[in-house]
């Protein structure tokens, strides 16, 4: 049972619907009444790939792939906020497009 839970944790998640609340080192994904808090771990990298955002762990394993942003600028702003860069806003709410 423990091995199954570890394997489930290591499988990357796709996010493309719902609402994201983004702040430094954390995002909250709400979809269909469920909330999933995603906290960046030490060594995680946040990369923009096309109009998608990928969170990759220190072992270079994909944790999350996030799509559904309105445009590339929104993707880059989300990346910057997650990485703790100072912008005009400390956090942002993003409604994901259904693809």
Secondary structure, DSSP 8 states (H G I E B T S, - for coil): -HHHHHHHHHS-EEE-SSEEEEETTEEEEEETTEEEEEE--TT-EEEEETTEEEEE-TTS-EEEEE---SSHHHHHHHHHHHTT---S-S-EEEE----
